[in-house]
Amino acid sequence: MGDKLKIAQPWLTLICRLVLGGVLIAAGVLKIGNLQKSAMAVRAYELLPISLANFLGYSLPWVEIGIGLLLVTGALVRFAGFVGAITMLAFIIAISQAWARGLSIDCGCFGGGGTIDPSQTKYLSEIIRDIGLMALGIYLYFYPKGRFAIEK
Amino acid sequence: MAANNNGDKGTRNLVIAMVAFIVAVGVIFSLISNRANSNYAVPAAVSEADGYGIVLNPTSTPKIDVYLDYQCPACKAFELINGEYLNEVIAQKKAKVVFHPLTFIGPESIIAANAAACAADENKFVDMNLALYKNQASSENSGKWQGDAMLAVGDSIGLRSDSFKKCVADGKYVKWTGNVSVASGKANINSTPTIRIDGKDLDRNTEYSDQAKFKAALTAGGVK
């Protein structure tokens, strides 16, 4: 069994890199075309001062693309996996507090964002999805070396 | 073998440098392009101090801010329920009303906001505002407001001047819509419509869709 895991690990790492990296790139690209909406999404969480929320709204999509590119190409995988996991943790905390405080917002994770009708909130599925993605990041932190990576 | 390793390290560092460059340039570009630019052309009725909004009755009090997107269905619903009363308040100069056409739903929002601004220059903003909502498509980003659509809407309210047509065709106030968006971002506007009286939000759950409650909210805010 241990041997099978040893053989599988580089492929598992590759899969984690492609999934987490691909999701991050998609999330970033979908926001780039409408940065005003991206900033609106961050403001709607009511967690940060307005100017900081706006700054994050404008810059986060680029960071997502950057981390996603590192993961997909396989460079600085341990670092990128760590940052990816921390980012997911931040989203989980932000969505959870919005849910707990009774805000009704779209998480804005893939380009939506802002206040929405209470019947349309999808907090639980968003949190579960982000827990899964965080797990991929954690796995990559511990097993950063895999197939088809720029760094050996 | 050693040469291969150095080559690999070189490729790796190159990739990392390229990614860092993309992120840095992207962030800087986004921060710079999402600031208000006071050099952009703005309609005569626009006030930079009022978030670059279109101002009706600049000297009246209290001040009512209306943040909207012409493609937003909830904004159309608000207009159909409470627009008539708000227009009366404007006509009787009982309040200073500032309209902020936002454009986050899509490119057709920009087309509509530009047309509304062009109409403001011809003193027909209030009519154009209502006409746009009545002309709203049944779904967002449908393509209905491409081509000559804005000229047809203008025509429906008797707006046929060459200056209006040129303003629409040239997209004269498209850059202004960016200023409106940036200013509304600083004002923490996160959905449309959003209505404030002297800076205080009305309750979107009760006062936007009820005529009596809306009137009461305005009266409580100082509208006589």
HADDOCK unambig.tbl for C-alpha pairs under 7 A between the chains (distance, minus, plus):
assign (segid A and resid 34 and name CA) (segid B and resid 104 and name CA) 6.89 0.50 0.50
assign (segid A and resid 36 and name CA) (segid B and resid 104 and name CA) 6.60 0.50 0.50
assign (segid A and resid 36 and name CA) (segid B and resid 181 and name CA) 6.99 0.50 0.50
assign (segid A and resid 37 and name CA) (segid B and resid 104 and name CA) 5.98 0.50 0.50
assign (segid A and resid 40 and name CA) (segid B and resid 185 and name CA) 6.88 0.50 0.50
assign (segid A and resid 40 and name CA) (segid B and resid 190 and name CA) 5.32 0.50 0.50
assign (segid A and resid 43 and name CA) (segid B and resid 188 and name CA) 6.75 0.50 0.50
assign (segid A and resid 43 and name CA) (segid B and resid 190 and name CA) 6.99 0.50 0.50
assign (segid A and resid 44 and name CA) (segid B and resid 190 and name CA) 5.92 0.50 0.50
assign (segid A and resid 50 and name CA) (segid B and resid 186 and name CA) 6.51 0.50 0.50
assign (segid A and resid 50 and name CA) (segid B and resid 188 and name CA) 6.67 0.50 0.50
assign (segid A and resid 51 and name CA) (segid B and resid 186 and name CA) 6.95 0.50 0.50
assign (segid A and resid 58 and name CA) (segid B and resid 30 and name CA) 6.05 0.50 0.50
assign (segid A and resid 58 and name CA) (segid B and resid 31 and name CA) 6.42 0.50 0.50
assign (segid A and resid 59 and name CA) (segid B and resid 27 and name CA) 5.12 0.50 0.50
assign (segid A and resid 62 and name CA) (segid B and resid 23 and name CA) 5.33 0.50 0.50
assign (segid A and resid 62 and name CA) (segid B and resid 26 and name CA) 6.17 0.50 0.50
assign (segid A and resid 62 and name CA) (segid B and resid 27 and name CA) 6.31 0.50 0.50
assign (segid A and resid 63 and name CA) (segid B and resid 23 and name CA) 6.17 0.50 0.50
assign (segid A and resid 66 and name CA) (segid B and resid 19 and name CA) 5.66 0.50 0.50
assign (segid A and resid 66 and name CA) (segid B and resid 23 and name CA) 5.86 0.50 0.50
assign (segid A and resid 69 and name CA) (segid B and resid 19 and name CA) 7.00 0.50 0.50
assign (segid A and resid 75 and name CA) (segid B and resid 12 and name CA) 6.23 0.50 0.50
assign (segid A and resid 75 and name CA) (segid B and resid 16 and name CA) 6.75 0.50 0.50
assign (segid A and resid 114 and name CA) (segid B and resid 190 and name CA) 5.07 0.50 0.50
assign (segid A and resid 114 and name CA) (segid B and resid 191 and name CA) 5.89 0.50 0.50
assign (segid A and resid 115 and name CA) (segid B and resid 190 and name CA) 6.10 0.50 0.50
assign (segid A and resid 115 and name CA) (segid B and resid 191 and name CA) 5.50 0.50 0.50
assign (segid A and resid 150 and name CA) (segid B and resid 12 and name CA) 5.55 0.50 0.50
assign (segid A and resid 151 and name CA) (segid B and resid 8 and name CA) 6.90 0.50 0.50
assign (segid A and resid 151 and name CA) (segid B and resid 12 and name CA) 5.85 0.50 0.50
